[in-house]
Amino acid sequence: MIESPLLPSLGGYINGEWVMADSGRTLAVTNPVDNGHLADVAAMGSDETQRAIAAAEAALEQPADREQRRRWLDAIADALIANREEIGRILCMEHGKPLAEAQGEADYAAGFFRYAAAHIDALAPHTLDEHPRDCTWHVHYRPAGVVGLITPWNFPIGMIAKKLSSAIAADCPSVIKPSSKTPLTMIALFTLLEREVGLPAGRANLVMGSAGPITDALFDAPSVRVISFTGSTEVGRELIRQSAPGVKRLTLELGGNAPYIIFDDADLDHAADQLIGNKFRGGGQTCVCANRIFVHADVAARFADKLAERVKALTVGDGMKEGTRLGPLIDENAVAKVQRHVEDALAHGAQQIYQGDASGLAGTFYPPTVLLDVPAEAACYREETFGPLVPIITFADEPAVVRMANDTDFGLACYVFTADEDRGHRVIERLRFGHAALNTGSGPTPEAPFGGMKQSGFGREGGLEGLFEFTETQTIPVG
């Protein structure tokens, strides 16, 4: 069992009160390092969600001015930084990512609240310089209504920060549903909202449990006007269908299949170093990590050797132990998928350059693996692996790699490495990915908009663009 001052309750949080499920049912939370039992949290459903929506509706009737919202946002950022070590410990234990990485995620989350506070005046009303039709025209950004925020397990504090910061900035009360795999970090956040921020009752509500009844209640409620979801494209398609009857707005960050392109003139050591940080963050369980590594044929073998040297240095194990760089995967299904992708690629003719050893570990671990000459027929070429597999695919020239990189339904993130900056920008202009990095493996940041193209979703989180996702624009001509 886990004990923490940030986990005073294992229930949801509705209208300013901690509550367990009406049915008394609970969900077990386990540590993927050893499958040890951490806690039993409330397994809530439709009735509790409806009460949370009602609480949010009441809060919507008590608008807060921008300065009050700014104070709340800054206070949340302060609370996250002050409690980063304990938040990181809880996150590490329920997710498995290394402690330093988990604490860094708390810092990352704080950045979204800090940015929203600093730039909330972008939501201030303004008056047009022009006077068409002899009127003065005012533009206001009104709160869209109650918002539903649905977050995944791979970034338990980072993903809610992206959504909640913009919702608070827009003055939208929220109903939040975390993944049932990692609810404890969210409970810790709500403890801070209550104890250290003093967020009014109904402003943010937490419901935990199976996705179906909770999301159905959100879509059925007329007052819920925007639903923000991060997760799989399959679920995203279903949410699009559900949104039609109520004409609800969606913000969707869905699946990825990120290409990582290395030209023959690139600094191979730099590209390998950046790939280590990009690919193995969270055990390779991020939507923006490289999934297909395209390396020019003239340097592919050399790059594979350089990468293997670095992968060998990764310490695999319990994230709570100092020096661990790679923790477990989230569950047995994740392990099975990586194993299937590796075996399938080898069966299609790929070469195994390196594979680590996780045989002495009890939890859901998979050893980091580097493959070379992975063909387009391999499953890992088409599917997002979500694990520590590095499949290297060779290419001959610029037009070919652009075609190969774009040969996917997804368009979330891509990465290009070349010494020729003009070529880098020329290639990126032709790549259909929302996040397109040149000579860096960096992922999103609070200061910049992030989101996908094609079947990776729509809407943006972060940056000024993200601040407007939960607003409705109202135009007022005055005669």
C-alpha positions as CSV (number, residue, x, y, z in Angstrom):
1,M,0.0,0.0,0.0
2,I,1.1,3.5,-0.7
3,E,1.0,6.2,2.0
4,S,1.3,9.9,1.3
5,P,0.3,13.2,2.8
6,L,-1.1,14.0,-0.7
7,L,-3.4,11.0,-0.6
8,P,-5.8,11.8,2.3
9,S,-8.6,10.1,0.4
10,L,-8.9,7.5,-2.3
11,G,-12.2,8.9,-3.6
12,G,-13.3,11.4,-6.2
13,Y,-13.8,15.1,-5.5
14,I,-17.2,16.6,-6.3
15,N,-18.4,20.1,-5.3
16,G,-15.5,20.5,-2.9
17,E,-15.9,17.2,-1.1
18,W,-14.1,13.9,-1.2
19,V,-16.5,11.1,-2.0
20,M,-16.3,7.4,-2.6
21,A,-18.4,5.6,-5.2
22,D,-22.1,5.3,-4.6
23,S,-21.9,1.6,-5.1
24,G,-18.9,1.1,-2.8
25,R,-16.9,-0.4,-5.7
26,T,-13.2,0.3,-6.0
27,L,-10.4,-0.1,-8.6
28,A,-7.1,-1.6,-7.7
29,V,-3.9,0.4,-8.6
30,T,-0.7,-1.5,-8.9
31,N,3.0,-0.8,-9.3
32,P,4.3,-2.1,-12.7
33,V,7.7,-2.7,-11.2
34,D,6.5,-5.7,-9.3
35,N,2.7,-5.8,-9.8
36,G,2.5,-4.9,-6.1
37,H,-0.8,-3.5,-4.8
38,L,-0.7,0.3,-4.2
39,A,-4.3,1.3,-3.4
40,D,-8.0,0.8,-4.1
41,V,-9.6,4.0,-5.5
42,A,-13.3,4.8,-6.0
43,A,-14.9,3.2,-9.1
44,M,-17.5,5.8,-10.0
45,G,-20.0,6.0,-12.7
46,S,-22.8,7.9,-14.3
47,D,-24.6,9.1,-11.1
48,E,-21.4,10.6,-9.6
49,T,-20.5,12.2,-13.0
50,Q,-23.9,13.8,-13.2
51,R,-23.5,15.3,-9.7
52,A,-20.0,16.6,-10.7
53,I,-21.5,18.2,-13.8
54,A,-24.2,19.9,-11.7
55,A,-21.5,21.2,-9.4
56,A,-19.6,22.6,-12.3
57,E,-22.8,24.2,-13.7
58,A,-23.3,26.0,-10.4
59,A,-19.7,27.2,-10.4
60,L,-20.2,28.5,-14.0
61,E,-22.8,30.9,-12.5
62,Q,-20.1,32.4,-10.3
63,P,-17.7,33.9,-12.8
64,A,-14.1,34.9,-11.8
65,D,-12.3,37.9,-13.2
66,R,-9.0,37.5,-15.0
67,E,-6.9,38.5,-12.0
68,Q,-8.5,35.9,-9.8
69,R,-8.0,33.3,-12.4
70,R,-4.3,34.4,-12.8
71,R,-3.9,34.0,-9.0
72,W,-5.3,30.5,-9.1
73,L,-3.0,29.5,-12.0
74,D,0.1,30.9,-10.3
75,A,-0.9,29.2,-7.0
76,I,-1.2,25.8,-8.7
77,A,2.2,26.2,-10.3
78,D,3.7,27.1,-6.9
79,A,2.0,24.1,-5.3
80,L,3.3,21.7,-8.0
81,I,6.9,23.0,-7.6
82,A,6.8,22.9,-3.8
83,N,5.5,19.3,-3.9
84,R,7.4,18.0,-6.9
85,E,9.3,15.4,-4.9
86,E,6.2,13.7,-3.5
87,I,4.2,14.1,-6.7
88,G,7.1,12.5,-8.5
89,R,7.3,9.6,-6.0
90,I,3.6,8.9,-6.4
91,L,3.8,9.1,-10.2
92,C,6.9,6.9,-10.3
93,M,5.2,4.2,-8.2
94,E,2.0,4.0,-10.2
95,H,3.4,4.6,-13.7
96,G,7.0,3.2,-13.4
97,K,9.0,6.0,-15.0
98,P,12.2,6.9,-13.2
99,L,11.9,9.2,-10.2
100,A,13.9,12.0,-11.7
101,E,11.8,11.9,-14.9
102,A,8.6,11.8,-12.8
103,Q,9.7,14.9,-10.8
104,G,10.6,16.6,-14.1
105,E,7.0,15.9,-15.2
106,A,5.8,17.9,-12.2
107,D,8.0,20.8,-13.3
108,Y,6.6,20.4,-16.8
109,A,3.1,20.5,-15.5
110,A,3.8,23.7,-13.5
111,G,5.0,25.3,-16.7
112,F,1.5,25.2,-18.3
113,F,-0.2,26.9,-15.3
114,R,2.6,29.5,-15.2
115,Y,2.4,30.2,-18.9
116,A,-1.4,30.5,-18.7
117,A,-1.2,32.9,-15.8
118,A,1.4,35.1,-17.6
119,H,-0.6,35.2,-20.9
120,I,-4.2,35.2,-19.7
121,D,-4.6,38.8,-20.9
122,A,-4.7,37.3,-24.4
123,L,-8.3,36.4,-23.5
124,A,-9.2,40.1,-22.7
125,P,-11.9,41.7,-24.8
126,H,-10.8,44.0,-27.6
127,T,-12.3,46.6,-29.9
128,L,-11.8,46.6,-33.6
129,D,-9.9,49.6,-35.1
130,E,-12.4,49.6,-38.1
131,H,-16.0,50.9,-37.8
132,P,-17.9,49.0,-40.4
133,R,-21.6,49.9,-40.8
134,D,-21.1,52.9,-38.5
135,C,-20.7,50.6,-35.5
136,T,-18.1,50.0,-32.8
137,W,-17.2,46.3,-32.7
138,H,-16.2,44.6,-29.5
139,V,-14.9,41.0,-29.4
140,H,-15.2,39.0,-26.2
141,Y,-13.9,35.5,-25.3
142,R,-16.5,33.9,-23.2
143,P,-16.2,30.6,-21.3
144,A,-17.6,27.8,-23.5
145,G,-19.3,26.1,-20.6
146,V,-18.6,23.1,-18.5
147,V,-15.7,21.1,-19.9
148,G,-14.8,17.4,-19.7
149,L,-11.1,16.6,-19.4
150,I,-10.1,13.0,-20.1
151,T,-6.4,12.1,-19.6
152,P,-4.2,9.1,-20.3
153,W,-1.9,7.2,-18.1
154,N,1.5,8.0,-19.7
155,F,1.7,11.6,-18.4
156,P,-0.5,11.5,-15.3
157,I,0.3,15.1,-14.2
158,G,1.5,16.6,-17.5
159,M,-1.6,15.9,-19.5
160,I,-4.0,17.3,-17.1
161,A,-1.9,20.4,-16.7
162,K,-2.2,21.1,-20.5
163,K,-6.0,21.0,-20.2
164,L,-6.8,22.3,-16.8
165,S,-4.6,25.4,-17.2
166,S,-6.5,26.5,-20.3
167,A,-9.9,25.6,-18.7
168,I,-9.2,27.8,-15.6
169,A,-7.8,30.6,-17.8
170,A,-11.1,30.5,-19.8
171,D,-13.2,30.5,-16.6
172,C,-14.6,27.0,-17.4
173,P,-15.4,24.6,-14.6
174,S,-14.3,21.1,-15.3
175,V,-15.1,17.4,-14.7
176,I,-11.9,15.4,-14.9
177,K,-11.6,11.7,-15.6
178,P,-8.0,10.2,-15.3
179,S,-6.9,6.8,-16.5
180,S,-7.8,4.0,-14.1
181,K,-4.1,2.9,-14.4
182,T,-2.7,6.1,-12.8
183,P,-5.4,7.9,-10.7
184,L,-3.2,8.5,-7.6
185,T,-1.3,11.4,-9.2
186,M,-4.6,13.1,-10.0
187,I,-5.8,12.7,-6.4
188,A,-2.6,14.3,-5.3
189,L,-3.3,17.3,-7.6
190,F,-6.8,17.7,-6.2
191,T,-5.4,17.6,-2.7
192,L,-3.2,20.6,-3.6
193,L,-6.2,22.4,-5.3
194,E,-8.1,22.1,-2.0
195,R,-5.3,22.7,0.5
196,E,-2.9,25.1,-1.1
197,V,-4.9,26.8,-3.9
198,G,-8.3,27.1,-2.4
199,L,-10.1,26.5,-5.7
200,P,-13.8,27.1,-5.0
201,A,-16.2,24.2,-4.9
202,G,-17.3,22.9,-8.3
203,R,-14.5,24.6,-10.2
204,A,-12.7,21.3,-10.7
205,N,-14.3,17.9,-10.1
206,L,-12.7,14.5,-10.1
207,V,-14.5,11.2,-11.1
208,M,-12.7,7.9,-11.5
209,G,-13.9,4.7,-13.0
210,S,-14.7,2.9,-16.2
211,A,-14.7,5.2,-19.2
212,G,-18.0,4.3,-20.7
213,P,-20.5,5.5,-18.1
214,I,-18.5,8.6,-17.3
215,T,-18.0,9.7,-20.9
216,D,-21.6,8.9,-21.7
217,A,-22.8,11.2,-18.9
218,L,-20.5,14.0,-20.2
219,F,-21.9,13.7,-23.7
220,D,-25.5,13.6,-22.5
221,A,-25.2,16.8,-20.5
222,P,-26.2,19.9,-22.5
223,S,-24.0,22.1,-20.3
224,V,-20.8,20.2,-21.2
225,R,-19.8,22.1,-24.3
226,V,-16.2,21.0,-24.8
227,I,-14.5,17.6,-24.2
228,S,-10.7,17.4,-24.3
229,F,-9.3,13.9,-24.8
230,T,-5.8,12.5,-25.1
231,G,-5.6,8.8,-26.1
232,S,-5.9,6.4,-29.0
233,T,-7.3,7.2,-32.4
234,E,-9.8,4.4,-32.1
235,V,-11.4,6.0,-29.0
236,G,-11.1,9.4,-30.6
237,R,-13.3,8.3,-33.5
238,E,-15.9,7.0,-31.1
239,L,-15.9,10.4,-29.3
240,I,-16.4,12.2,-32.6
241,R,-19.5,10.1,-33.2
242,Q,-20.8,10.8,-29.7
243,S,-20.2,14.5,-30.1
244,A,-22.6,14.8,-33.0
245,P,-26.1,14.8,-31.3
246,G,-25.1,17.6,-28.9
247,V,-22.8,19.4,-31.5
248,K,-20.1,19.4,-28.8
249,R,-16.6,20.7,-29.5
250,L,-13.7,18.3,-29.1
251,T,-10.0,18.8,-28.6
252,L,-8.2,15.5,-29.5
253,E,-4.6,14.5,-29.2
254,L,-4.6,11.0,-30.6
255,G,-2.1,8.4,-31.8
256,G,1.2,8.9,-33.5
257,N,3.8,7.2,-35.7
258,A,6.7,9.6,-35.5
259,P,9.4,9.5,-38.2
260,Y,12.9,10.4,-37.1
261,I,14.9,11.2,-40.2
262,I,18.7,11.2,-40.3
263,F,20.5,12.4,-43.5
264,D,24.0,11.3,-44.4
265,D,25.4,14.8,-43.5
266,A,23.9,14.8,-40.0
267,D,26.0,14.8,-36.9
268,L,25.4,11.1,-36.0
269,D,26.6,11.4,-32.4
270,H,24.2,14.3,-31.8
271,A,21.3,12.5,-33.5
272,A,22.0,9.4,-31.4
273,D,22.1,11.4,-28.2
274,Q,18.9,13.1,-29.0
275,L,17.2,9.8,-30.0
276,I,18.1,8.3,-26.6
277,G,16.3,11.2,-24.8
278,N,13.4,11.2,-27.2
279,K,12.8,7.4,-27.6
280,F,13.2,6.2,-24.1
281,R,11.4,8.8,-22.2
282,G,8.6,7.1,-20.2
283,G,9.9,3.7,-21.5
284,G,9.1,4.7,-25.0
285,Q,5.4,5.1,-24.0
286,T,4.8,8.6,-25.4
287,C,2.9,9.7,-28.4
288,V,5.7,11.9,-29.7
289,C,8.6,9.5,-29.3
290,A,10.3,8.3,-32.5
291,N,8.6,5.2,-33.9
292,R,10.2,4.9,-37.3
293,I,13.9,5.8,-37.5
294,F,14.8,6.6,-41.1
295,V,18.6,6.7,-41.7
296,H,20.4,7.3,-45.0
297,A,21.7,4.0,-46.3
298,D,25.3,5.3,-46.4
299,V,25.4,5.9,-42.7
300,A,22.8,3.5,-41.3
301,A,25.2,0.8,-40.0
302,R,27.5,3.4,-38.4
303,F,24.5,5.1,-36.8
304,A,23.2,1.7,-35.5
305,D,26.5,1.0,-33.8
306,K,26.7,4.4,-32.2
307,L,23.1,4.1,-30.9
308,A,23.7,0.5,-29.6
309,E,26.6,1.8,-27.5
310,R,24.3,4.3,-25.9
311,V,21.5,1.9,-25.4
312,K,23.8,-0.5,-23.6
313,A,24.5,2.2,-21.0
314,L,20.8,2.4,-20.1
315,T,20.1,1.0,-16.6
316,V,16.7,-0.9,-16.6
317,G,14.9,-1.4,-13.3
318,D,12.9,0.1,-10.5
319,G,12.4,3.9,-11.1
320,M,12.8,4.6,-7.4
321,K,16.4,3.4,-7.5
322,E,19.1,5.9,-8.3
323,G,20.6,5.6,-11.7
324,T,17.6,3.9,-13.4
325,R,17.0,5.2,-16.8
326,L,14.4,2.9,-18.1
327,G,11.4,1.6,-16.0
328,P,8.7,-1.0,-16.7
329,L,6.0,-0.8,-19.3
330,I,2.5,0.0,-17.9
331,D,1.1,-3.6,-18.1
332,E,1.5,-7.0,-19.7
333,N,-0.4,-6.0,-22.8
334,A,2.2,-3.4,-23.5
335,V,5.0,-5.9,-23.1
336,A,3.2,-8.3,-25.4
337,K,2.8,-5.7,-28.1
338,V,6.5,-4.8,-28.1
339,Q,7.5,-8.4,-28.2
340,R,5.1,-9.0,-31.2
341,H,6.7,-6.1,-33.0
342,V,10.2,-7.3,-32.5
343,E,9.4,-10.9,-33.5
344,D,7.5,-9.7,-36.6
345,A,10.3,-7.4,-37.7
346,L,12.9,-10.1,-37.4
347,A,10.6,-12.5,-39.3
348,H,10.5,-10.0,-42.1
349,G,14.3,-9.8,-42.3
350,A,15.4,-7.2,-39.9
351,Q,18.8,-7.5,-38.1
352,Q,19.0,-7.4,-34.3
353,I,21.9,-5.0,-33.4
354,Y,21.3,-5.0,-29.7
355,Q,18.9,-6.2,-27.1
356,G,19.3,-5.6,-23.3
357,D,18.4,-8.1,-20.6
358,A,15.4,-7.7,-18.3
359,S,15.2,-11.4,-17.4
360,G,15.9,-10.8,-13.7
361,L,13.2,-8.3,-13.2
362,A,9.8,-9.2,-11.8
363,G,7.5,-6.6,-13.3
364,T,6.3,-5.6,-16.8
365,F,9.7,-4.9,-18.3
366,Y,10.9,-5.2,-21.9
367,P,14.6,-4.8,-22.7
368,P,15.7,-1.9,-25.0
369,T,16.1,-3.3,-28.5
370,V,17.8,-1.9,-31.6
371,L,16.9,-3.4,-35.1
372,L,18.4,-2.5,-38.5
373,D,17.0,-2.9,-42.0
374,V,13.4,-3.0,-40.9
375,P,11.2,-3.3,-44.0
376,A,8.0,-1.5,-44.7
377,E,6.1,-4.8,-44.3
378,A,6.9,-4.9,-40.6
379,A,4.1,-4.2,-38.1
380,C,6.2,-1.6,-36.3
381,Y,6.4,0.4,-39.5
382,R,2.6,0.8,-39.6
383,E,1.7,0.6,-35.9
384,E,2.8,2.7,-32.9
385,T,4.9,0.4,-30.7
386,F,4.7,2.4,-27.4
387,G,7.8,0.7,-26.0
388,P,11.6,0.6,-26.1
389,L,12.1,-0.7,-29.6
390,V,14.2,1.3,-32.1
391,P,13.5,0.1,-35.7
392,I,16.0,1.5,-38.1
393,I,14.8,1.8,-41.7
394,T,17.2,2.9,-44.5
395,F,16.4,5.3,-47.3
396,A,18.2,6.4,-50.5
397,D,17.3,10.1,-51.1
398,E,15.2,13.1,-50.0
399,P,12.1,12.5,-52.1
400,A,12.0,8.8,-51.0
401,V,12.2,9.6,-47.2
402,V,9.5,12.3,-47.5
403,R,7.2,9.7,-49.1
404,M,8.1,7.1,-46.5
405,A,7.7,9.5,-43.5
406,N,4.3,10.7,-44.7
407,D,3.1,7.1,-45.5
408,T,1.0,6.9,-42.3
409,D,-2.5,8.0,-41.2
410,F,-1.0,9.8,-38.3
411,G,0.6,13.3,-38.1
412,L,1.6,14.1,-34.5
413,A,5.4,14.6,-34.4
414,C,8.4,14.2,-36.7
415,Y,12.2,14.9,-36.4
416,V,14.8,15.8,-39.0
417,F,18.6,15.8,-38.7
418,T,20.8,17.3,-41.3
419,A,23.8,19.7,-41.5
420,D,22.0,21.6,-44.3
421,E,19.4,23.8,-42.6
422,D,17.8,24.8,-45.9
423,R,17.2,21.1,-46.7
424,G,15.9,20.6,-43.2
425,H,13.3,23.3,-43.6
426,R,12.5,22.2,-47.1
427,V,11.8,18.6,-45.9
428,I,9.8,19.7,-42.9
429,E,7.5,21.9,-45.1
430,R,6.5,18.7,-46.9
431,L,6.0,16.6,-43.8
432,R,2.4,16.4,-42.5
433,F,3.0,16.5,-38.7
434,G,2.0,19.1,-36.2
435,H,5.2,19.0,-34.2
436,A,8.2,19.1,-36.6
437,A,11.7,19.4,-35.0
438,L,14.9,20.2,-36.8
439,N,18.2,18.9,-35.3
440,T,16.6,18.2,-31.9
441,G,14.5,15.5,-30.4
442,S,12.6,17.9,-28.2
443,G,8.9,17.3,-27.6
444,P,6.2,19.9,-26.6
445,T,6.7,22.8,-24.3
446,P,4.1,25.0,-22.5
447,E,5.1,28.0,-24.5
448,A,4.3,26.6,-27.9
449,P,1.1,25.1,-29.5
450,F,1.0,21.4,-29.8
451,G,-1.3,19.0,-31.6
452,G,-1.7,16.7,-34.5
453,M,-2.6,16.6,-38.2
454,K,-4.5,13.9,-40.0
455,Q,-5.8,11.1,-37.7
456,S,-3.6,12.4,-34.8
457,G,-6.4,14.7,-33.9
458,F,-7.3,18.4,-33.9
459,G,-7.1,21.4,-31.6
460,R,-4.0,22.7,-29.8
461,E,-2.6,22.6,-26.3
462,G,0.0,25.0,-25.0
463,G,1.0,28.4,-26.4
464,L,-1.5,31.2,-27.0
465,E,-3.5,28.9,-29.3
466,G,-4.2,26.5,-26.4
467,L,-5.6,29.3,-24.3
468,F,-8.6,29.7,-26.7
469,E,-9.6,26.0,-26.8
470,F,-12.3,26.4,-24.1
471,T,-13.6,29.8,-25.1
472,E,-16.5,31.0,-27.4
473,T,-15.9,34.2,-29.3
474,Q,-18.8,36.7,-29.0
475,T,-18.9,39.7,-31.3
476,I,-20.8,42.8,-30.2
477,P,-21.5,45.6,-32.7
478,V,-22.6,48.8,-31.0
479,G,-24.6,51.4,-33.0
